[in-house]
Amino acid sequence: IEGVVASIETINPELHKNICPDKQIGPYEEMLENAKGLKKSMTIVVGLGEKKEDFELLKDFIKKHELDRITFYALKPITGGMFERGPDTEDYMWWVANTRIAFPKIEIIAGTTYKRITRETNSETKDEVKLLMKAGANAITKFPITKKFNSEAAKSIENNIRGSGREFVGTLTQLPDVDWDSEINSLDISDDLKADMKNKIKDYLKRMK
């Protein structure tokens, strides 16, 4: 393996007790302390009720464990849950930007969802991905690419990243010209598994086209 990830979710200890009492921070810290020779990462959810003063706690945590990466997620409210809305883009950006300022070399991943990109939530900012890139994110995650490949939302992401002045490695809109059967045949696996993979990949390609 290349590294380990501590899914902290929120760095405020009192908030953490209320939000995810079964995921205590202590064992994660112990894991990070013992992860010698591995890359180390953490995840944080923005919109759980954290305050800007909590950023000092985040800074201390990153420094203490010498983290290589941090992944931010914007809270995605669940119907019937305790939260009715996710964070505004400005609040989301604030955490990304301040982390980038404090840690110029850390890798920052920003989670986004189909609803946030298509403006089906409270966010009023049309170009959230572009703003997150400008705030200091290196990459995005959580976009349902096989379901929304080459969709208007996928095109929006590509345009947003280009608009931020950053280079987008890969594509969310153009399928590569690949002989998938040959690729699967080259794998060192059983013939039965190869047949299953060929059938499954047809489903994915049909959906993505």
DOBA-378976 format. One record per residue (C-alpha): y, x negated, z negated; residue in one letter. Coordinates in Angstrom, 1 decimal, decimal comma. Example, Ala and Ser with C-alpha at 12.3 -4.5 7.8 and 13.67 -1.06 7.14 Angstrom:
// residues 2
c2:c1:c3:code
-4,5:-12,3:-7,8:A
-1,1:-13,7:-7,1:S
// end
This chain:
// residues 209
c2:c1:c3:code
0,0:0,0:0,0:I
3,6:-1,1:0,5:E
5,2:0,6:-2,5:G
5,4:3,3:-5,1:V
7,7:6,2:-5,6:V
8,9:7,8:-8,9:A
9,7:11,5:-8,3:S
12,3:11,6:-11,1:I
14,1:14,7:-9,7:E
17,0:14,5:-12,2:T
18,2:11,5:-14,2:I
19,9:13,5:-17,0:N
17,3:13,6:-19,8:P
18,3:17,0:-21,2:E
18,4:18,6:-17,8:L
15,0:16,9:-17,0:H
13,4:18,5:-20,0:K
14,5:22,0:-18,9:N
13,8:21,6:-15,2:I
10,5:19,6:-15,1:C
9,2:19,2:-18,7:P
5,7:18,3:-17,4:D
7,0:15,3:-15,4:K
8,3:13,1:-18,1:Q
10,4:10,1:-17,0:I
8,6:7,6:-19,3:G
5,3:7,3:-17,4:P
7,3:6,8:-14,1:Y
9,3:4,0:-15,8:E
6,0:2,4:-16,9:E
4,7:2,6:-13,4:M
7,8:0,9:-11,9:L
7,6:-1,8:-14,5:E
4,0:-2,5:-13,6:N
4,6:-2,4:-9,8:A
5,1:-6,1:-9,5:K
5,1:-7,3:-5,9:G
5,5:-3,8:-4,5:L
8,6:-2,0:-3,2:K
9,9:0,6:-5,6:K
11,6:3,9:-4,9:S
12,7:7,1:-6,6:M
13,6:10,6:-5,6:T
16,5:12,7:-6,8:I
17,3:16,4:-6,2:V
21,0:17,3:-6,0:V
22,0:20,8:-7,1:G
19,9:21,1:-10,3:L
23,0:21,2:-12,6:G
23,7:17,4:-12,7:E
27,2:16,2:-13,4:K
29,1:13,4:-11,8:K
29,0:11,5:-15,1:E
25,2:11,3:-14,7:D
25,8:8,8:-11,9:F
26,1:6,1:-14,5:E
22,5:6,9:-15,6:L
21,3:6,7:-12,1:L
23,0:3,3:-11,6:K
21,4:2,0:-14,8:D
18,0:3,3:-13,6:F
18,3:1,6:-10,2:I
19,4:-1,7:-11,7:K
16,8:-1,7:-14,5:K
13,9:-1,2:-12,0:H
15,4:-3,1:-9,1:E
14,7:-0,2:-6,7:L
14,5:-0,8:-2,9:D
14,9:2,8:-1,9:R
16,2:6,1:-3,1:I
15,6:9,5:-1,5:T
18,0:12,3:-2,1:F
17,1:16,0:-1,6:Y
19,4:18,9:-1,5:A
18,0:21,7:-3,7:L
16,3:24,4:-1,7:K
16,5:27,6:-3,6:P
13,3:29,7:-3,9:I
13,5:33,5:-3,9:T
13,0:34,7:-7,5:G
13,6:31,3:-8,9:G
16,3:30,1:-11,4:M
18,6:28,8:-8,6:F
20,4:30,9:-6,1:E
22,0:28,3:-3,9:R
21,8:24,6:-3,0:G
24,6:22,1:-3,3:P
27,6:22,1:-1,0:D
27,6:19,3:1,6:T
30,6:17,6:-0,2:E
28,6:17,4:-3,5:D
25,5:16,1:-1,7:Y
27,5:13,5:0,2:M
29,2:12,3:-3,1:W
25,9:11,2:-4,5:W
24,9:9,4:-1,3:V
28,3:7,7:-0,9:A
28,6:6,5:-4,5:N
25,1:5,1:-4,4:T
25,9:3,2:-1,2:R
29,0:1,8:-2,7:I
27,2:0,7:-5,9:A
24,2:-0,7:-4,0:F
25,1:-1,9:-0,5:P
21,6:-3,1:0,3:K
19,5:-0,2:-1,0:I
17,7:2,0:1,5:E
19,0:5,6:1,2:I
17,0:8,5:2,7:I
18,6:12,0:2,7:A
16,5:15,1:2,9:G
17,6:18,0:5,1:T
16,1:21,3:6,0:T
16,1:23,6:9,0:Y
18,1:26,2:7,1:K
20,8:23,7:6,1:R
21,1:22,5:9,7:I
21,3:26,0:11,1:T
23,8:27,0:8,4:R
21,6:29,7:6,9:E
22,6:28,6:3,4:T
25,8:28,4:1,5:N
26,8:25,1:3,2:S
30,0:25,6:5,3:E
29,9:22,1:6,9:T
28,6:22,2:10,4:K
27,8:18,5:10,7:D
26,0:17,7:7,5:E
23,7:15,1:9,0:V
26,6:13,2:10,6:K
28,5:13,2:7,3:L
25,4:12,0:5,3:L
25,0:9,2:7,8:M
28,7:8,2:7,4:K
28,3:8,5:3,6:A
25,7:5,7:3,8:G
22,3:7,3:4,4:A
19,9:5,2:6,5:N
17,6:8,0:7,6:A
16,7:11,7:7,1:I
13,6:13,4:6,0:T
12,1:16,9:5,3:K
12,9:18,3:8,8:F
9,9:20,2:10,0:P
9,6:18,2:13,3:I
6,3:19,6:14,7:T
7,5:23,2:14,2:K
11,1:22,6:15,4:K
10,6:19,8:18,0:F
13,2:20,0:20,7:N
14,8:23,0:19,0:S
18,6:23,5:18,8:E
18,4:22,1:15,2:A
16,6:19,0:16,4:A
19,2:18,4:19,1:K
21,9:18,9:16,5:S
20,4:16,2:14,4:I
20,3:13,7:17,3:E
23,9:14,6:18,2:N
25,0:14,3:14,6:N
23,5:10,8:14,2:I
25,1:9,6:17,5:R
28,4:11,1:16,4:G
28,2:9,1:13,2:S
28,2:5,9:15,2:G
24,6:5,1:14,1:R
21,6:4,3:16,2:E
18,8:6,9:16,1:F
15,4:5,2:16,3:V
12,9:7,6:17,7:G
13,3:11,1:19,1:T
13,2:14,7:17,9:L
13,5:16,1:21,4:T
11,5:14,0:24,0:Q
7,7:13,8:23,9:L
6,4:10,3:24,9:P
4,3:9,9:28,0:D
1,0:9,1:26,3:V
-2,7:9,5:27,3:D
-3,7:11,0:24,0:W
-7,4:11,2:24,8:D
-7,4:7,4:25,5:S
-5,6:6,7:22,3:E
-8,1:8,8:20,3:I
-11,1:7,2:22,1:N
-9,9:3,8:21,1:S
-10,2:4,7:17,4:L
-13,1:3,4:15,3:D
-14,3:6,8:14,2:I
-17,2:9,1:14,9:S
-17,4:11,1:18,1:D
-17,4:14,3:16,2:D
-14,1:13,4:14,6:L
-12,6:12,3:17,9:K
-13,5:15,7:19,4:A
-11,9:17,5:16,4:D
-8,7:15,3:16,8:M
-8,5:16,0:20,5:K
-8,6:19,8:19,9:N
-6,1:19,5:17,1:K
-3,6:17,4:19,0:I
-3,6:20,0:21,8:K
-2,3:22,6:19,3:D
0,5:20,3:18,1:Y
1,5:19,3:21,7:L
1,5:23,0:22,7:K
3,8:23,8:19,8:R
6,1:20,9:20,4:M
6,5:21,5:24,1:K
// end
